[in-house]
Amino acid sequence: MLAGVVAALARRAGSLSASGQWAAFGTGTIAAAAGWRWAGLLIGYFVLASALTRWGAGRKAARTADVLPDASARGALQVLANGGLFAALVLAGTLLRAPPLLVAANGALAAAAADTWATEIGTLWGGTPRSLLSGRALGAGESGGVTLVGTAASAVAAALMGGAAGLLLAAPGGVAADAAFAVGLAGLVGSAADSLLGATLQSKRWCEQCKRWTERRVHTCQYRTRHARGVRWMTNDTVNLLATACGALAAVLAAA
Ligand SMILES: [Zn+2]
């Protein structure tokens, strides 16, 4: 019921599309089945991410309209790419009584949080992004670009998620310092993986009319774009999912 209410409120606020509402309901229900603390953590992540997305939304849309499709409301694929692995891993970790799976789950969500914060705050305040690989200047919103402000924001998100994991994974009254460190590190690794995949394998489309890179199938000039770089099926959602998997793996390795 809690998952249903949160998802419905988010839909009403325009943060989720209809498909996104169902995906959030499913993801939240699975997290709650694993335990209230995990549902709480997921809701905390989601509310902060949605608030950051709305912050300066008009200014961000104006900066990235050329590159990114309109997507203020998150769809099902976007919700699952960010929270799906977390929900699956907390449920598996709880049912199997396997603490490493819970650490992995927290690492996955930390990666999603760090990437979301970097994107939303970096697009707003970060100025011109540069390619993580070549250092060349990119258009705002172009995948694989990083800014100093965005990277700092991802570090703050990673630290927050690490702190939360340290409290939630500890024995009552204590703090699990190892888990906090591992999850914080996982956030940074996942965010870096996202930028690296975005700069290399992610599908990029080319508008012949404007001579610009974009993720839009039909560009803002109404010209149909063509797939021109990266792997065709490697969309932004696929990259996000792989980045959370990198975060999960990094957390387990760091905690071991
Ligand atoms: Zn164009």
Residues whose N, C-alpha, C, O or C-beta is under 5 A from the ligand:
A	BS01	ZN	C207 Q209 C210 H219 T220 C221 Y223
